[in-house]
Structures are given as structure tokens and as C-alpha cells.
Amino acid sequence: MLMWLVLGCAVKSGVTVLKMDQQYAEMNTAENRRAQFEWAMAEEYRNKAKEEYASSQFEDAELLAAKSIEWMSKAQESASAETTKEDTP
């Protein structure tokens, strides 16, 4: 029974970590990297999520991966807002 619980947690957090990696691959652009603080936070959460997943801390990995995704979205929003400001005369 315990094995099924651990396996379920591993799969659920694994899906979240995979989603995080896919979003990172899509959003890792020069424009998004212009939001330096937000992008640095996203990368730090991403690195920590991978570390926690590797050490079988599945719940922590899932939470950190979600935070990384959140910061990637913030970086994209911030970068697009910055681009809009620069385009305005």
C-alpha cells in the first residue's frame, strides 16, 4: 500500500516537473530574460525543484515546480510590459 502511495506521488510530481521543463523550453527567450529578477527566480525554483525530485522529496518538488512556472509567467508579463513601454513614444 505504501509503495502505491509513493509511486502516485512520484508520478504526480513528475508530471509537474515535466510541465515546468516544457514551459522553460518554450519561454527561454532573450525577451523573457530581460526581466532579470523574475527569470532568475524562475530558474532558482526550477533548479531546486529538480534537486528535490532527485532526492525523492516529491511534494516539495511539485510545489517548487509550480512556483517556477508562476515566475516564468511573471517574467513573460514583465518583459512584454517593458517592450510596450519602450515602443510608446
N, C-alpha and C positions, 0 to 999 in steps of 0.2 A: 504494500500500500504506500509506504513512504517513497519507494522508488518511483511510483507513478506520479506522486506529487512533485518530486524533484524534476522528473522528466517534463512534466507540464510547465513548470516554472522556467525551465531551460528553453523550451520551445517558444513560450510567450515572449520572454525577454530577447530571445534570438531573433524573433520577427521584428521587434522594435529596433534592435541594433542594426539589422539588415536595412530596415526602412531609413534609419539615420544615415547609413553609409550611402544609400542610393540618393538621398536628398543632398548629401555632401557632394557627391559626384556631379549632380546637376547644378548646384548653387556655387560651386567653387570657381567663381569667375573674378576677373580683375575688378569689375564694377562692384561686386559684393564685398570684395576685400578692402574697398575704400572705407567702409565702415569698420575701422580697425578695432575698436573696443568690442563691438558686437561679434565680429568674426573671431577675435581671439577667445572670447568667452565660449563661442560655439565649439571651437577646436579643443579647448581645455576640457569641456564637458564630454566631448567625443572621445578624447584620449582616456579620460577617467572611466567612462562607460565601458570601453574595450578592456581596460585593466580589470575592472570589477567582474566583467563577464568571464574573463580568462581565469579568475580566481574563484569562480562559481558563486559569486555574490549576485545572483540573478535579479533579485528585486531592486537592489541598488543600481545595477546596470540598466535596468529598464527605466528607472526614474531619471538617471543621468542622460540616457539617450533621448528621452523626451525633452529634457532641458536643452540639450544640444540642438534639437530640431527647432525648439522655440527661439533660441538665439540666432539660428541661421535665418529664420523668418524675420527677426528684428533687424538683422544685418541687411537683408534684402530691402526691407522697408526704408531703413535709414539711407541706404545708398541711392535708392530711387528718389527719395525726398531731396537728397543733396544734388542729384543730377537735375531735378526740376528747378531747384533754386539757382543753379548755375545757368540754366537755359533762359531764365527770366531776365529781361534787360534792366 
